[in-house]
Amino acid sequence: MKLSASNIIWDSPELDLFLSSCAELGCLGVELAPDKIWKKPLESSISDRKKIVKQIRDSSLELVGFHALLYTRKDLKLFKSKDSFNKTILYLTSLASLCAEMGGQNLILGSPSNRSLCGRKFDDCFRQAIEGFGQIADVCKKFDINFCIEPLPPSQTEFISSATEGERLVKAVNHPNFHLHLDASALRSERTPPELVIKSTITPHHFHINDPDLSIPGSLTNDLPVMIKALTEKDYTGFLSVEVLSKENDPLEALNKSISYVKKLINKI
């Protein structure tokens, strides 16, 4: 397993310091929330994109991909209407293009509020998602990247609120570029212990590691070792990506604590 970190932990505009710190702490990759960098990612300049790509490469890191894809786009609702659905799918495919342009590998769809059923039946939205996510996966295939669905707790979203539902959707879309992503915090909301959920579902393509409410790993719980053991038994070889908010901590301190803890867990494997 390889280690990466998301820039949502970083409140400073100095992205180069975040990248160099990740490399010094032992990360091999970084994951970017594009809205954390640009107010309108699709309108970012080519020169700005190239600058960030160079910073990533100069730090000897790889861009794991994009997540928090619709964080500032509350207007985009997948299931509100056909027009809204089409606009959301178009925006996500455009982000896939941007991610690929910058050398990224994955698009992780969390964005719980954008997945509201808007009063519609789950099965109707599920069928619509199969169509739309298949379209995004087709675009991802052209760019040789992957699109992943992130199950989130029922308290956050009405659509794909368990690993089982996520697995069902992945199998229904049935596309080589559409995968399951799992998140440690979300797994804790399941009725079954997280490690058993990991063991009983398809192997995830990507994994976010954190404590509840995106806290520093190991600061509130002691269940991450068994989750990592379960991932190992599933032959997971992807990234463990630290997805943490700095909260009351200094961002650099939070990053240091997070990565140091996860490194220890990986080294024990």
TATA-V112696 format. One record per backbone hydrogen bond with DSSP energy under -0.5 kcal/mol. CO is the residue of the C=O (numbers start at 0). NH is the residue of the N-H. If there is no record, write none. Layout:
<<CO	NH> <CO	NH>>
This chain:
<<1	239> <2	27> <2	28> <3	241> <4	30> <5	8> <6	9> <8	10> <12	14> <13	16> <13	17> <14	18> <15	19> <16	20> <17	21> <18	22> <19	23> <20	24> <21	25> <21	26> <22	25> <27	61> <28	4> <29	63> <29	64> <30	6> <31	33> <31	66> <32	35> <32	36> <33	36> <33	37> <39	42> <40	43> <44	48> <45	49> <46	50> <47	51> <48	52> <49	53> <50	54> <51	55> <52	56> <53	57> <54	58> <55	60> <56	59> <61	29> <61	63> <62	104> <63	105> <64	31> <65	107> <67	70> <69	72> <72	75> <74	76> <75	77> <76	79> <76	80> <80	84> <81	85> <82	86> <83	87> <84	88> <85	89> <86	90> <87	91> <88	92> <89	93> <90	94> <91	95> <92	96> <93	97> <94	98> <95	99> <96	100> <97	101> <98	103> <99	102> <104	145> <105	65> <106	108> <106	147> <107	68> <107	109> <108	149> <110	113> <111	114> <112	115> <113	77> <115	78> <116	119> <120	124> <121	125> <122	126> <123	127> <124	128> <125	129> <126	130> <127	131> <128	132> <129	133> <130	134> <131	135> <132	136> <133	137> <134	138> <135	139> <136	140> <137	141> <138	142> <139	143> <139	144> <140	143> <145	106> <146	178> <147	108> <148	150> <148	180> <152	155> <152	156> <157	159> <159	151> <161	165> <162	166> <163	167> <164	168> <165	169> <166	170> <167	171> <168	172> <169	173> <174	177> <176	146> <178	148> <179	204> <179	205> <180	150> <181	207> <182	186> <183	187> <185	188> <186	189> <192	195> <192	196> <193	197> <194	198> <195	199> <196	200> <205	181> <206	240> <207	183> <208	242> <210	213> <210	214> <211	214> <213	244> <214	210> <215	218> <222	226> <223	227> <224	228> <225	229> <226	230> <227	231> <228	232> <229	233> <230	235> <231	234> <237	1> <238	206> <238	240> <239	3> <239	241> <240	208> <240	242> <241	5> <241	243> <245	248> <249	253> <250	254> <251	255> <252	256> <253	257> <254	258> <255	259> <256	260> <257	261> <258	262> <259	263> <260	264> <261	265> <262	266> <263	267> <264	267> <265	268>>
